[in-house]
């Protein structure tokens, strides 16, 4: 019997709109009449009559209660739609049978009514680390390092914005309190006037003199060459700009200068702010030292020697000066010292700034930085006017922080806290406001996303969330941050819901939408894992360039190194020295490796590809088989693609026969799905099943031995990886899953663990051909991508809808979301798989727009979050 594709979108939508089966007892009648005969024909040979492959039994339904196993039927629905079941060698359901089967599951088992869409449950959601950092930056203008200060967020269903796992421990609550105090202290002024301070940034310093291999530059402003100094034959790095700083090498004699102009005579403090840095290079030690000389107006005020100080160490040196109006010259000089002048660990001094404070006379004091941001006008002297001003500031701030209008009781509590603080000895109006802001940032109403609903309309099964809640749902979905003024304005007017389409377009055009691209691709495709994935370049190199003599020498060298030096015989010491001459050159020889810049380029390639499809509203199918990618010179050379120059990432059209194109052949995916020493077809196959097709295999049984333990080293040396996997999968418990995973993963074997192309592995040709469990045959990755894009288009689009819906809702997808997902896939198909249709479909769907009427326990939790507290 022929196999049929996934149901057509039009027919699926028609079935979706059929009325739900009202009487519960009708479900069993429908099952016996329409469904059981199909199960007997297609399923009972493996899942009935005493058989229960995969732990699934389909002949044990005796009554309506036993029929309502939602997890079981959802699994059955997914496997039949994806054509995983029945197996390819068996007869498959006809088109009409498949539609009847799906309708029974949705209408009779799940009891879904398309006329009354189910929004699903909503968990009170805590801001995760990304949300918190972006919200604080938007609200306070402070970039608080949540990656460093907060513990990592747990993940649920692959995403770290899942409300079910975003719990809060006593330790995290303490960290939120500390964070609130630190953020306010760094942003909110506590006095109306302070000593003026200006920073002369490192990048403002210009080079006066620098000794180079061939020249001594006497004046950086002239083009005339300085006298040659042929005695200097080693390379010395020149000063370089790094953000706002100037980086100076220990190894290069140089003098840089900046000029600072002052207007008023008086006492000033000049503070030199710098950091000592180093870059790790193998196990070499660097004995280089340097002296830093700091001169102010021709007077030497500092002569400090620096050695290797560690990865990063801060230094600040302050000097008091009596200055007259006019220009004042600041010189910084580096003088290398010590016997070893060769660069080994890249020792550097980073000149961040010279901070000038003054004059100290009170008549020259100025408002602090950011004063106008938090205090838009002068504090009134009249107590009544000051009280009104105070409540206005705190009401506006609390409303933005809580993402909805703060109630009068909360504002009054905050105002009383501010007034008590201001009345204390040494207190001020500004200090009182700052203390109240600490209370706001430590409030559950800031840390959690508070949601409220509109009054329930007649005939409406579930209430809509109010427009303030909708604004937050929208902004944290597309920006991972709080709503902006435009969203707040529309919410206040009750017009956001009516303007969703235009707002989505505006938000996607805003640079803040890069957070959506970064966070979604970083978790869906694991792109952010590329920065930390461990790949051993030596092991990868040796696997592709096997050298038995070297491997034997390395093994013996390691054996000798396990013997303490004082216990080695003279013969062993001599042997060790001989082996060192063989081993060390290979270790130090140039070889491909995943440098930090290369990892970053790989991550950008994935993000830029997704952003291009998203913002150009191109077909989502291009994420599988695009004929272009995004590269810079380093990444293009790593991939073996000629003609790309420069550091900047740009779109590159690929040749027609290129195996690249689409996310599956990008370095991020290829590296994060590899082992430290080799590729992993199993990991890569699981990745495609889970991230692309949405049909992940069952978890492996316990005590499965590693692939390397399946045979002896001698046997493995003679076997291809494909043969090794076949031997591993010969176990009956493993076969069914490996038949699904291995062909997909082996199709990517032309790419090594670092994403580079290869034709040989361990001196054996790479074989990439295979056959999917659904019957399609292919010979290479290009053909597989075409199969995924065409034959499994429905599976891929359904999975994209599911992944984006989970990300948007902050929860897993349940059986009651089946209708919502089918509607989203229908919209996608009708719009030629354009992402705008999917995003708008999600935002307009019941789960995004509505809120289920919650049980009492959940209402109590919500009340704890929304209750005002000072």
Secondary structure as GFF3:
##gff-version 3
##sequence-region A 1 870
A	DSSP	alpha_helix	9	16	.	.	.	ID=ss1
A	DSSP	alpha_helix	25	30	.	.	.	ID=ss2
A	DSSP	pi_helix	31	35	.	.	.	ID=ss3
A	DSSP	alpha_helix	36	42	.	.	.	ID=ss4
A	DSSP	alpha_helix	44	47	.	.	.	ID=ss5
A	DSSP	three_ten_helix	53	55	.	.	.	ID=ss6
A	DSSP	alpha_helix	64	67	.	.	.	ID=ss7
A	DSSP	alpha_helix	70	81	.	.	.	ID=ss8
A	DSSP	alpha_helix	95	103	.	.	.	ID=ss9
A	DSSP	pi_helix	104	109	.	.	.	ID=ss10
A	DSSP	three_ten_helix	114	116	.	.	.	ID=ss11
A	DSSP	beta_strand	125	126	.	.	.	ID=ss12
A	DSSP	alpha_helix	129	140	.	.	.	ID=ss13
A	DSSP	alpha_helix	146	149	.	.	.	ID=ss14
A	DSSP	alpha_helix	170	187	.	.	.	ID=ss15
A	DSSP	beta_strand	197	201	.	.	.	ID=ss16
A	DSSP	three_ten_helix	202	204	.	.	.	ID=ss17
A	DSSP	beta_strand	206	211	.	.	.	ID=ss18
A	DSSP	beta_strand	216	217	.	.	.	ID=ss19
A	DSSP	beta_strand	240	242	.	.	.	ID=ss20
A	DSSP	beta_strand	245	249	.	.	.	ID=ss21
A	DSSP	beta_strand	254	262	.	.	.	ID=ss22
A	DSSP	beta_strand	266	277	.	.	.	ID=ss23
A	DSSP	beta_strand	289	296	.	.	.	ID=ss24
A	DSSP	beta_strand	299	306	.	.	.	ID=ss25
A	DSSP	beta_strand	312	323	.	.	.	ID=ss26
A	DSSP	beta_strand	326	337	.	.	.	ID=ss27
A	DSSP	beta_strand	348	358	.	.	.	ID=ss28
A	DSSP	three_ten_helix	362	364	.	.	.	ID=ss29
A	DSSP	alpha_helix	371	374	.	.	.	ID=ss30
A	DSSP	alpha_helix	383	402	.	.	.	ID=ss31
A	DSSP	alpha_helix	408	423	.	.	.	ID=ss32
A	DSSP	alpha_helix	429	441	.	.	.	ID=ss33
A	DSSP	alpha_helix	444	447	.	.	.	ID=ss34
A	DSSP	beta_strand	448	449	.	.	.	ID=ss35
A	DSSP	beta_strand	463	464	.	.	.	ID=ss36
A	DSSP	alpha_helix	467	478	.	.	.	ID=ss37
A	DSSP	alpha_helix	485	493	.	.	.	ID=ss38
A	DSSP	three_ten_helix	497	499	.	.	.	ID=ss39
A	DSSP	alpha_helix	500	509	.	.	.	ID=ss40
A	DSSP	three_ten_helix	511	513	.	.	.	ID=ss41
A	DSSP	alpha_helix	514	524	.	.	.	ID=ss42
A	DSSP	three_ten_helix	527	531	.	.	.	ID=ss43
A	DSSP	alpha_helix	537	544	.	.	.	ID=ss44
A	DSSP	alpha_helix	548	561	.	.	.	ID=ss45
A	DSSP	three_ten_helix	565	567	.	.	.	ID=ss46
A	DSSP	alpha_helix	570	588	.	.	.	ID=ss47
A	DSSP	alpha_helix	596	615	.	.	.	ID=ss48
A	DSSP	alpha_helix	622	625	.	.	.	ID=ss49
A	DSSP	beta_strand	628	631	.	.	.	ID=ss50
A	DSSP	alpha_helix	633	639	.	.	.	ID=ss51
A	DSSP	beta_strand	650	653	.	.	.	ID=ss52
A	DSSP	three_ten_helix	663	665	.	.	.	ID=ss53
A	DSSP	alpha_helix	667	672	.	.	.	ID=ss54
A	DSSP	alpha_helix	681	687	.	.	.	ID=ss55
A	DSSP	pi_helix	688	693	.	.	.	ID=ss56
A	DSSP	three_ten_helix	707	709	.	.	.	ID=ss57
A	DSSP	alpha_helix	713	717	.	.	.	ID=ss58
A	DSSP	alpha_helix	721	728	.	.	.	ID=ss59
A	DSSP	alpha_helix	732	746	.	.	.	ID=ss60
A	DSSP	beta_strand	760	761	.	.	.	ID=ss61
A	DSSP	beta_strand	764	765	.	.	.	ID=ss62
A	DSSP	beta_strand	770	771	.	.	.	ID=ss63
A	DSSP	beta_strand	777	778	.	.	.	ID=ss64
A	DSSP	alpha_helix	781	790	.	.	.	ID=ss65
A	DSSP	alpha_helix	793	809	.	.	.	ID=ss66
A	DSSP	three_ten_helix	815	817	.	.	.	ID=ss67
A	DSSP	alpha_helix	818	830	.	.	.	ID=ss68
A	DSSP	alpha_helix	835	844	.	.	.	ID=ss69
A	DSSP	alpha_helix	846	849	.	.	.	ID=ss70
A	DSSP	beta_strand	850	851	.	.	.	ID=ss71
A	DSSP	alpha_helix	856	866	.	.	.	ID=ss72
###
